[in-house]
Amino acid sequence: MIEKIAEIVGEEWVISSDEAKLYSYPAFIPLKIEPPLVVLPGSEEEVISLVNFLNENNIRYLVRGSGTSLSGATTPTQGEVIISLTRLNRIYSLDNFEITVGPGLANFLINKTLSNPNLFYAPDPSSYVVSSIGGNISHDSGGMHTPKYGTTFDSVIKLRVLLSDGKVEEIGGNNFFDPTSIFVGAEGTLGVILRATLRLFPKPEVSKTLLASFNSIDNAGKAVVSVYKSGVTPAAMEFLDKNSIIAIENTQYKANYPMAEAILLIELDGYSANVEEEEARVVKVVRENNGEVFIPKDDEEKNRWWWGRKGAFPSFAYYSPAYLTLDANVPRSTLSTMLRFTYEISKKYGLPVANSFHAGDGTLHPLIGFDPKNVDETINAIKAAEEITKLAIKLGGVPSGEHGIGIEKIKFMKLYYSEDDLTLMRRLKTVFDSKRLLNPCKLVPPAKNEICNTVNRVHTYLLEGDI
């Protein structure tokens, strides 16, 4: 097998033995499983030949980008060959408000290399410096600008997709039945994204940042709801609790935030007159909820505030060597309830918890610390995460707002969807992947006749444990 694959992509792009351990897990730390082989094709033609070979020989495989998946969607749980598309990172064309790119291109490179300074690509997950477009599409990634500009789904116009039968389909770009929606958020279980045409937005005339501090979680949560009730749709509205502020201020991401129980970072953009009116409304809302408003004195301070928010996740190393990151999406009116519950769970399991999340669209990101070398503590962290996610669903939320289901939240599909819904999903999977070779035992819970092997206690609990 290795010799044949080396003929397709070149010997230097086939990784086995100890070097393959680098691909044993993505950003989902609790589960590490060494793949038998990692292949890095350098062109669409090589990907097509490689996938055809694997399908013809009934070899399981999964597609990976930069490895920033926080749900374990690219963990090789079933001994899959990993196809890494990081070399497919070209920008093919820029036509008015559309840009066509390869799946391996890092998100931030789109805006960095745009020749038209009046346009920008909106989706900006916190991992945008390294996360690849193919992975963003497969997980429908969001980011700070979701409240106003939507998730990745809202910026996908067309896709070039390789199906498991070897056919390459150009889908999307019309106003009729559009199958692109099937692949956005499918987590690589239906096909291989070879190319994506994405929507660009005109840059707003003006952008304004405000920081609001609160001495109460409840007041901060009420302020989030009140901003929308005032008629303002912020371009971004990020929430940081005291635990996150402490971590950030003690790392290289230090932002000189005011020490408070919670802060909101709010960005308003658009035409100058509109932004001025929105700013006045937001300031009024914050003060009515016993908050204090800060305006950056210059661009350096503004950028430092946003850099601090981007560093909230890595800053959690201040508390713990590893963490789970949740992403249940809940109604904004339930934010205070959810936050208080995360602190109760922290005490219950004796694990550190900090909250930094997208308040504007209600996508929570509780960080739960644990020691990955301690199996019992790892499982306790997963249990803590499950309790938080269950409450989110009970309060009208969904299991995942942007990180995907992967292996981490696969059990929650049975809690959120009916068995008829899951049966339909399995049928769709079978239509696109009749041999069940492409990223099996992810996203959709296995049917009774589907065998999913487990490799250790953590994997068994993730797949089979009670919720």
C-alpha positions in Angstrom: 0.0 0.0 0.0 2.7 2.5 1.0 4.6 1.9 -2.3 1.5 2.6 -4.4 0.6 5.7 -2.4 4.3 6.9 -2.7 3.9 6.6 -6.5 0.9 8.9 -6.4 2.2 11.7 -4.2 6.0 11.1 -4.0 7.8 9.2 -1.3 8.7 12.4 0.8 5.0 13.1 1.3 4.2 9.8 2.9 4.6 9.7 6.7 4.7 6.6 8.7 6.3 5.2 11.9 7.2 7.7 14.7 6.6 10.8 12.6 3.0 9.8 12.2 2.4 10.4 15.9 2.3 14.1 15.2 -1.1 13.4 13.6 -2.5 11.3 16.5 -4.9 14.1 17.6 -6.1 17.5 16.6 -6.7 20.3 19.2 -9.0 17.9 21.0 -6.5 16.7 23.6 -8.3 13.9 25.6 -8.0 11.3 22.9 -4.8 10.4 21.1 -4.7 7.6 18.5 -1.7 7.0 16.2 -2.6 6.7 12.5 -1.1 4.0 10.4 -0.2 6.4 7.7 -0.3 10.1 6.8 -0.3 11.4 3.2 0.1 14.9 2.0 -0.9 15.2 -1.6 0.2 18.3 -3.5 -2.5 18.7 -6.1 -6.2 18.0 -6.7 -5.2 15.3 -9.2 -3.1 13.6 -6.6 -6.0 13.7 -4.1 -8.3 12.2 -6.7 -5.9 9.3 -7.5 -5.2 8.7 -3.8 -8.9 8.6 -2.8 -9.7 6.3 -5.7 -6.9 3.9 -4.7 -8.1 3.8 -1.1 -11.8 3.3 -2.1 -10.8 0.5 -4.5 -8.9 -1.3 -1.7 -11.5 -0.7 1.0 -9.1 1.3 3.1 -10.6 3.8 5.6 -9.4 7.3 5.5 -10.1 10.8 6.8 -9.3 14.3 5.6 -7.4 16.8 7.8 -6.4 20.4 7.5 -4.3 22.2 10.1 -5.5 20.0 13.0 -7.4 22.7 15.0 -10.5 20.6 15.4 -11.7 20.9 19.0 -14.2 18.1 18.7 -11.9 15.3 17.7 -13.4 15.2 14.1 -9.9 14.4 12.7 -8.8 11.9 15.4 -8.1 8.5 13.6 -10.3 6.4 15.9 -10.8 3.6 13.4 -7.3 3.2 12.1 -7.8 5.6 9.1 -5.2 6.8 6.7 -4.9 10.5 7.2 -5.0 12.7 4.1 -3.7 16.1 5.0 -4.6 18.9 2.5 -2.4 21.6 3.9 -0.4 21.7 0.6 -3.6 22.6 -1.4 -3.3 26.2 -0.3 -3.6 28.2 -3.6 -5.7 31.3 -4.2 -7.1 30.5 -7.7 -9.1 33.7 -8.5 -10.6 36.9 -7.2 -13.6 38.1 -9.0 -15.5 41.1 -7.6 -17.0 39.9 -4.3 -15.9 36.2 -4.7 -12.6 34.5 -4.0 -11.7 30.9 -4.9 -9.2 29.1 -2.7 -7.8 25.6 -1.9 -8.9 23.9 1.3 -5.5 24.0 2.9 -5.2 27.8 2.8 -5.1 29.3 6.3 -8.0 31.6 7.1 -6.1 34.7 7.8 -4.2 34.6 4.5 -7.3 35.6 2.6 -7.5 39.0 4.1 -3.7 39.3 4.3 -3.3 38.8 0.5 -6.4 40.5 -0.9 -5.4 42.9 -3.6 -8.6 45.0 -3.0 -8.2 46.8 0.3 -11.9 47.6 0.3 -13.0 44.0 0.8 -12.6 41.4 3.5 -13.5 37.8 4.4 -15.7 37.8 7.5 -15.5 34.4 9.3 -12.7 34.7 11.9 -12.5 31.8 14.3 -10.0 32.3 17.1 -7.7 29.8 15.4 -7.8 31.8 12.1 -4.0 32.3 12.0 -3.6 28.5 11.4 -7.1 27.0 10.8 -7.6 26.1 7.2 -10.6 26.9 5.0 -11.5 23.3 4.3 -11.8 22.7 8.1 -13.7 25.9 8.6 -16.2 24.8 6.0 -16.4 21.2 7.4 -17.2 22.5 10.9 -19.2 25.7 9.8 -16.8 27.7 11.9 -17.9 31.1 13.2 -15.8 33.6 15.1 -16.1 37.0 16.6 -18.0 38.6 13.6 -20.7 36.0 13.5 -23.4 38.3 15.0 -23.4 40.6 11.9 -21.8 38.6 9.1 -22.8 35.0 9.9 -20.8 31.8 10.1 -18.8 30.2 7.3 -22.0 28.8 5.9 -23.1 32.3 5.0 -19.8 33.0 3.1 -19.7 29.8 1.0 -20.9 30.3 -2.6 -19.6 27.2 -4.4 -17.6 24.1 -3.7 -15.6 21.6 -5.8 -16.1 18.3 -4.1 -14.5 14.8 -4.6 -17.1 12.1 -3.9 -16.1 8.6 -2.7 -17.0 7.1 -6.2 -14.3 9.2 -7.7 -16.5 11.8 -9.3 -15.7 15.5 -8.9 -18.8 17.7 -8.6 -19.0 21.5 -8.9 -21.9 22.5 -6.6 -23.6 25.8 -5.6 -23.7 29.2 -7.2 -27.3 29.2 -8.1 -30.7 30.1 -6.6 -32.2 26.7 -7.0 -31.7 23.5 -5.0 -28.2 24.0 -3.6 -26.3 21.0 -2.2 -23.5 23.0 -0.8 -25.4 23.1 2.5 -25.0 19.3 2.8 -21.2 19.6 2.9 -20.9 22.7 5.1 -20.7 21.2 8.6 -20.5 17.6 7.5 -17.1 17.3 9.2 -15.5 15.4 6.3 -18.0 12.5 6.4 -19.5 12.9 2.9 -16.7 13.9 0.6 -13.4 15.8 0.1 -13.5 19.6 -0.5 -11.0 20.4 -3.2 -11.8 24.0 -3.8 -14.1 26.7 -2.3 -15.5 29.9 -3.7 -16.2 32.3 -0.8 -18.1 35.6 -0.4 -16.3 38.8 0.4 -17.8 41.8 2.1 -17.2 45.5 1.6 -15.1 46.9 4.4 -17.2 49.2 6.6 -16.5 52.9 6.5 -15.8 53.1 10.2 -15.3 50.6 13.1 -15.5 51.4 16.8 -14.5 49.4 19.8 -15.9 49.7 23.3 -15.1 47.8 26.5 -17.7 47.5 29.2 -16.8 46.2 32.6 -19.3 44.7 35.2 -19.1 43.7 38.8 -21.8 41.1 38.3 -22.2 38.2 35.8 -25.9 38.8 35.8 -25.6 42.5 34.8 -23.2 41.6 32.0 -25.7 39.0 30.7 -28.6 41.5 30.9 -26.5 44.0 29.0 -26.0 41.6 26.1 -29.7 41.1 25.7 -30.4 44.8 26.2 -27.9 45.8 23.4 -30.1 43.9 20.9 -33.3 45.2 22.4 -32.0 48.7 21.8 -31.9 48.0 18.1 -28.1 47.5 17.8 -26.6 44.5 16.0 -22.9 44.6 16.9 -20.2 43.4 14.5 -18.7 41.6 17.5 -19.5 41.2 21.1 -17.2 39.1 23.2 -17.5 38.1 26.9 -14.6 37.5 29.3 -15.2 36.5 32.9 -12.8 37.2 35.8 -11.0 33.9 35.5 -10.2 34.5 31.9 -9.1 38.1 32.6 -6.7 36.9 35.3 -5.2 34.3 33.0 -4.8 36.8 30.1 -3.2 39.4 32.4 -0.6 36.9 33.6 0.6 35.7 30.1 2.1 37.2 27.0 -1.5 38.2 25.9 -1.7 40.8 28.7 -4.2 43.4 27.6 -4.5 45.7 30.6 -8.1 44.9 31.1 -9.9 46.4 34.1 -10.2 43.7 36.8 -14.0 42.9 37.0 -16.3 40.0 37.3 -16.9 40.3 33.5 -16.1 42.5 30.6 -17.7 42.8 27.2 -15.6 43.7 24.1 -18.0 45.3 21.6 -17.3 46.3 18.0 -19.6 48.5 16.0 -19.1 49.1 12.3 -20.9 50.6 9.3 -21.4 54.2 8.2 -20.2 56.9 10.5 -23.6 58.4 11.5 -25.0 54.9 12.2 -22.0 53.9 14.3 -22.3 57.1 16.4 -26.0 56.4 17.0 -25.2 52.8 17.9 -22.4 53.8 20.3 -24.7 56.1 22.2 -27.3 53.4 22.6 -24.7 50.8 23.7 -23.2 53.2 26.3 -26.7 53.9 27.6 -27.4 50.2 27.9 -24.2 49.4 29.7 -24.7 52.2 32.3 -28.3 51.1 32.8 -27.0 47.7 33.8 -24.4 49.1 36.2 -21.5 48.8 33.9 -18.6 51.1 33.1 -17.6 52.0 29.6 -14.0 52.4 28.3 -12.9 53.7 25.0 -9.5 52.8 23.6 -7.2 55.9 23.5 -5.5 54.7 20.3 -5.3 51.8 17.8 -2.5 50.2 19.8 -4.7 49.9 22.9 -7.7 48.7 20.8 -5.6 46.1 19.1 -4.2 45.0 22.4 -7.7 44.4 23.8 -8.7 42.2 20.8 -5.4 40.4 21.0 -6.1 39.6 24.6 -9.4 38.1 23.6 -7.7 36.0 20.9 -5.3 34.8 23.5 -7.9 33.7 26.0 -7.7 30.0 25.1 -3.9 29.6 25.2 -3.8 31.8 28.3 -5.7 29.1 30.1 -2.3 27.3 30.6 -2.1 29.6 33.6 -4.5 27.2 35.3 -4.0 23.9 33.7 -1.8 21.9 31.3 -4.8 21.1 29.0 -8.4 22.0 28.6 -11.7 21.1 27.0 -13.4 23.8 25.0 -17.2 23.6 24.7 -19.3 25.5 22.2 -23.0 24.9 22.9 -25.0 27.7 21.4 -27.8 29.1 23.7 -30.4 31.9 23.7 -28.7 35.1 24.9 -31.3 35.4 27.7 -29.8 32.2 29.4 -26.2 33.4 29.5 -26.2 34.3 33.2 -27.8 30.9 34.1 -25.3 29.0 32.0 -22.3 30.9 33.5 -23.3 30.3 37.1 -23.8 26.6 36.3 -20.2 26.3 34.9 -18.9 27.6 38.2 -21.0 25.0 40.1 -19.6 22.3 37.9 -16.1 23.6 38.5 -16.6 23.1 42.2 -18.3 19.7 41.8 -15.4 18.2 39.9 -12.6 20.2 41.4 -11.5 21.4 37.9 -10.6 25.0 36.9 -13.2 26.7 34.6 -12.9 30.0 32.7 -15.4 31.6 30.3 -14.5 33.5 27.1 -17.1 33.4 24.4 -19.1 35.0 21.6 -21.8 36.7 23.6 -23.3 38.2 20.4 -24.6 34.9 19.1 -24.7 33.0 22.4 -22.0 30.5 21.5 -20.5 29.5 24.9 -16.8 28.6 25.3 -16.3 27.3 28.9 -12.7 26.1 29.2 -12.4 23.1 31.6 -8.9 22.3 32.8 -7.6 18.8 33.3 -4.4 16.7 33.3 -4.3 14.6 30.1 -1.9 12.2 31.8 -4.6 11.3 34.4 -7.3 9.2 32.8 -9.8 9.6 35.6 -9.4 13.4 35.6 -9.7 13.4 31.8 -13.0 11.5 32.0 -14.2 13.8 34.8 -13.5 16.8 32.6 -15.6 15.1 29.9 -18.4 14.5 32.4 -18.3 18.1 33.5 -18.5 19.2 29.9 -21.5 16.9 29.3 -23.4 18.4 32.3 -22.9 21.9 30.9 -24.0 20.8 27.4 -27.1 19.0 28.7 -28.2 22.1 30.5 -27.6 24.2 27.3 -29.9 21.9 25.4 -32.5 22.0 28.1 -32.5 25.8 28.0 -33.2 25.8 24.2 -29.7 25.6 22.9 -27.8 23.2 20.5 -24.8 21.0 21.3 -22.4 22.8 19.0 -22.3 26.3 17.6 -19.1 26.1 15.6 -16.6 23.4 16.7 -18.6 20.5 15.4 -19.7 17.1 16.9 -16.8 14.9 16.0 -16.2 12.2 18.6 -16.5 14.6 21.6 -20.3 15.3 21.3 -21.5 12.3 19.3 -23.7 11.0 22.2 -25.5 14.3 22.2 -26.9 13.7 18.8 -29.3 11.1 20.3 -30.3 13.7 22.9 -31.0 16.5 20.5 -32.3 14.6 17.5 -35.0 12.0 17.1 -34.2 8.5 15.9 -36.0 9.3 12.6 -33.7 12.3 12.2 -30.6 10.1 12.8 -31.9 7.5 10.5 -32.1 10.1 7.7 -28.6 11.3 8.4 -27.3 7.7 8.2 -29.1 7.2 4.9 -27.5 10.4 3.6 -24.1 9.1 4.7 -24.7 5.8 2.9 -25.6 7.6 -0.3 -22.3 9.5 -0.4 -20.1 6.9 1.3 -21.6 3.4 0.6 -18.5 1.6 1.8 -18.4 3.6 5.1 -14.7 4.3 4.5 -14.7 8.1 4.9 -14.2 9.3 8.5 -16.5 6.6 10.1 -17.9 6.7 13.6 -18.0 10.4 13.8 -20.7 13.0 13.8 -23.7 10.6 13.6 -24.1 7.8 16.3 -23.4 4.4 14.7 -26.4 2.2 13.7 -26.9 -1.1 15.5 -25.2 -3.0 12.7 -22.2 -0.6 12.5 -19.1 -1.6 14.4 -17.0 1.1 15.9 -13.8 -0.1 17.6 -12.6 1.7 20.8 -9.0 1.8 21.9 -9.0 2.9 25.5 -11.2 4.1 28.4 -11.5 7.6 27.2 -12.6 6.6 23.7 -15.1 4.0 25.1 -16.6 6.7 27.4 -16.9 9.2 24.6 -18.6 6.7 22.3 -20.7 4.6 24.7 -20.9 6.4 28.1 -24.2 7.5 29.5 -25.3 11.1 29.4 
